[in-house]
């Protein structure tokens, strides 16, 4: 019997929902480019007023990182410190609590790569760890 080959549908404006957690200086710029390119974007920031320019451009606001993940196929996070990363990813209302099946979390925080190890060890995130992407300015680490 011949094997069946399944082709994935290419990512397009019509079939992808992007999420962004924390929109500092870099995040604001990246998000605005995504919105201008026509992508649907759901955003969360602990200080809601900081995302207002993105909301004015058409982004949707989520009240927690978990809610961002529940509405997104690809979830980007970019925060300042490892403790912030812990909060937005694995905290009580963290993104991993709401992650959709087959969605991709992408962390761009200047943080310790040991977070990837912690994610692998966490009960809730074992399945996520296989598709979790950590991006640093000086390196790319996919685990």
N, C-alpha and C positions, 0 to 999 in steps of 0.2 A: 504494500500500500504506500502510495506516495505521500510525503509530508506536505502538510498545508502551510503555506507561507502567509503570514499576516503582515500587511504593510501598515505602518502608522501614518495617520493623516498628518501632513506637514503643519507646523505651527503657523497660524495665520491670525489676522485681526478678528476673524469670525469665530475662532474656536479656542481662544486662550484668554484666561483671566489672570492678570498679574496682581500681586499683593506686595506692599512695601511697609516695613515696620521701622519706624523712626526715620524722620526726614530732616536731618541736619543739613549743613551746607552742601555736602556732596549729594545727599539723597534728594534734596529739592531739585537740583539741576538734572540729575538722572531721571527723576520722575517726570519733570516737565517735558523732557525730550520724548519719553515714552508716550505721554498723553498727546503731544503734538504729532507723533507718528500714528496716532489713532488707536492705541491699545487701551483697553478697559483696565482701570487701576483702582484698587482698594487700598487705602492708606490708614495707618495708625501712628499717632505720636502721643507721648505722654502729656505734652502740652498741645492741646487741640488747636489753639490759635496759630501754631506754626505751620499747619497744613492748609490754612485758609487759601493761600494763593493756588494750591493744587486743586482744592475743592472748587474754586472759581473757574478753573480750567476744565472741570468735568470729572475729577476723581471722586470716588465714593469714600465716606468715612466709616471706619469700623471702631467700635468702642474697646477693643482689646486685640492683642496679637492673635489670640485664638479665633476671633471673628474674621480677621484678615485671612488666616489660613483656611477657614471654612468656605471662603468665597474665591479661592485662588488655585490655579494650577502650578504656578511658580511663585514662591514666597521669598522675597529678598529682605534681609535684615542688615542694618548697619548702625551699630551703636559704639560708644566710646570705650567702655570698660567691660572686662569679663563678667562682673556682677550684673551689669545691664543685660549682657547676652543671656545670662542665666534667667533673668526675669522675663525677657521677651520670648525666649525659646522654650524653656522647660519649667517655668513658674506655673502657678495655679491656673492662670488664664493665658499661658504661653502658646505660641504657634503650634507646637507639637501636639497640643491637646485637640486642635481642630483640623489638623492636616488631612486633606482628602487623599483617598487611595491613588497611588501613582503620581501624586504631585511632587514637586521638587523644591526643597528648602535650600536657599543659597544664603550663606552668612558671609558678609563682607566686613565684619568687625575687625579692628586691629586688636586682636585678642590672642590668647594662648591657644595653640592648636590642641591642647589637652582637652578642650571642650568636646572635640570629636570623639575622644576616648570615653569621656563621661557619657556622651550620647549613646555610644555603643553599649555601655554597661547598663543604662537605664532600661527598666522593664518596658516602659511605654514606647521606647524609641528604637528598639532593636530592628524593626522592619524599616524604619526611616533611615537608619545609619547607612544602609547600602546605597542610598541615593542622595545623601546629604553632601552638599558642596560647600567647601570653605574656600574663600578667595581672599588673598592678601595682595597688597600692592607689589610686594617683592617676590611672591611665589603663588602658585596655584596648587592646592592640595585637595584631591578628590578622594574621599574614602567611603 
